[in-house]
C-alpha cells in the first residue's frame, strides 16, 4: 500500500504544497537567479551573461523528476540542476551559471526560502487556532468544571481557564516561530569553504528577503536547530490541546464533542463519534520529536562540509514542516468546531461532590478566580 495514502490521511492546510519536490526545485532556481543578478551587480559576470541566465531560468519549470533521477549519483540535487541550467543557457555563458557557489549554498538558501513560506502558512493557521481558543475562553470564562490532575479529580476550575491555557500556549508557540522566521532564516553564500566575500551574500539576501549572516554557516547549524525547536514546540502545544479534547470527549466524561458533519464514524460501531481532528493532531505531532531530534543530532558536522549529517536534513525538514503545519491546521479546525457541554461539566462536578469527596472549597470562589485569570490572559494576547 502506498505511503502516500497514509500521508494524505492526516495532511491538512497548505504547508504540504509549499514543500513538494517541484517547490524545492523552484526555490533553488530562485536562488540561482538571485545569485546571477548579484554577480552582475558586483561585476563578476557580464550583463549579457546575466541576462541569458535569467532568461533561461524563466524558460519554464525545471523537471523535478529528472533531477531526482540523477541526484543519487551525486548525493545532491544541485549538481543535476546546475547541469540542466547550463545546458539551457548554452555557449558562451554556461560557465557563468552558479558562479562561485557550492551546492550547499544553493540548497541551504532554498531550504530557508521554503521554510519561510511554510511558516507563513503555519502562522496563519496558528492565528486561527489561537482565536478559536480565545473565543472559547471568553464564552466559558465562568463555566464551572472539575479540574483534573494526574488524571484524577482535583478542584473546581472553569472551562474558560482551560481554553485560555490553550490560547496562551498557541500564541507563545506562534511568537517563537515568528521570531525564527524573521531572524534565523539566512542566505548561504560562502562558496566552497566559506571564504567568499560577503557582498554576494548581502545582495542575495536583499533579493530573497532573507537574513544576511555574519559568516557562512555550512557546518554551524544553529539556524536549523532553532527552526526545528520552534516547530517542535508548536506541534507539542497542538498535541496538548488535542489530548485534552480526547480525554474530555470520552463517553464517561462527555464534556466536549467535535463538530463537523460526516466525521467521526466507526467501521464497526455505528453509535460512536470519534474525535477525528484531535486524533489527527496527535498523529501528526507524535512523529515530530523524532524529526527534531534528527536535526539536532545533525549539528555535529565535520570541518567545512558535512559528510552525511547535512544530507540528512533535507527530507527531515520537509517532513517536519509538513507534519507541524498539518497539526496546526487540524488544531484550527478542531477549535473552530468544538462543542462544549456546560451542563455535563456541572453534572460531573456535582456527582463528585455527592459522593462525599471534599472539594476543599465551594466552586464559586475558585471559578471567580479562574474568570479573572481568563480576563488577564485575553488582555495579554490582545496586546
C-alpha positions, 0 to 999 in steps of 0.5 A, a space after each residue: 500500500 502506498 505511503 502516500 495514502 497514509 500521508 494524505 490521511 492526516 495532511 491538512 492546510 497548505 504547508 504540504 504544497 509549499 514543500 513538494 519536490 517541484 517547490 524545492 526545485 523552484 526555490 533553488 532556481 530562485 536562488 540561482 537567479 538571485 545569485 546571477 543578478 548579484 554577480 552582475 551587480 558586483 561585476 563578476 559576470 557580464 550583463 549579457 551573461 546575466 541576462 541569458 541566465 535569467 532568461 533561461 531560468 524563466 524558460 519554464 519549470 525545471 523537471 523535478 523528476 529528472 533531477 531526482 533521477 540523477 541526484 543519487 549519483 551525486 548525493 545532491 540535487 544541485 549538481 543535476 540542476 546546475 547541469 540542466 541550467 547550463 545546458 539551457 543557457 548554452 555557449 558562451 555563458 554556461 560557465 557563468 551559471 552558479 558562479 562561485 557557489 557550492 551546492 550547499 549554498 544553493 540548497 541551504 538558501 532554498 531550504 530557508 526560502 521554503 521554510 519561510 513560506 511554510 511558516 507563513 502558512 503555519 502562522 496563519 493557521 496558528 492565528 486561527 487556532 489561537 482565536 478559536 481558543 480565545 473565543 472559547 475562553 471568553 464564552 466559558 470564562 465562568 463555566 464551572 468544571 472539575 479540574 483534573 490532575 494526574 488524571 484524577 479529580 482535583 478542584 473546581 476550575 472553569 472551562 474558560 481557564 482551560 481554553 485560555 491555557 490553550 490560547 496562551 500556549 498557541 500564541 507563545 508557540 506562534 511568537 517563537 516561530 515568528 521570531 525564527 522566521 524573521 531572524 534565523 532564516 539566512 542566505 548561504 553564500 560562502 562558496 566552497 569553504 566559506 571564504 567568499 566575500 560577503 557582498 554576494 551574500 548581502 545582495 542575495 539576501 536583499 533579493 530573497 528577503 532573507 537574513 544576511 549572516 555574519 559568516 557562512 554557516 555550512 557546518 554551524 547549524 544553529 539556524 536549523 536547530 532553532 527552526 526545528 525547536 520552534 516547530 517542535 514546540 508548536 506541534 507539542 502545544 497542538 498535541 496538548 490541546 488535542 489530548 485534552 479534547 480526547 480525554 474530555 470527549 470520552 463517553 464517561 466524561 462527555 464534556 466536549 464533542 467535535 463538530 463537523 458533519 460526516 466525521 467521526 464514524 466507526 467501521 464497526 460501531 455505528 453509535 460512536 463519534 470519534 474525535 477525528 481532528 484531535 486524533 489527527 493532531 496527535 498523529 501528526 505531532 507524535 512523529 515530530 520529536 523524532 524529526 527534531 531530534 534528527 536535526 539536532 543530532 545533525 549539528 555535529 558536522 565535520 570541518 567545512 562540509 558535512 559528510 552525511 549529517 547535512 544530507 540528512 536534513 533535507 527530507 527531515 525538514 520537509 517532513 517536519 514542516 509538513 507534519 507541524 503545519 498539518 497539526 496546526 491546521 487540524 488544531 484550527 479546525 478542531 477549535 473552530 468546531 468544538 462543542 462544549 457541554 456546560 451542563 455535563 461539566 456541572 453534572 460531573 462536578 456535582 456527582 463528585 461532590 455527592 459522593 462525599 469527596 471534599 472539594 476543599 472549597 465551594 466552586 464559586 470562589 475558585 471559578 471567580 478566580 479562574 474568570 479573572 485569570 481568563 480576563 488577564 490572559 485575553 488582555 495579554 494576547 490582545 496586546 
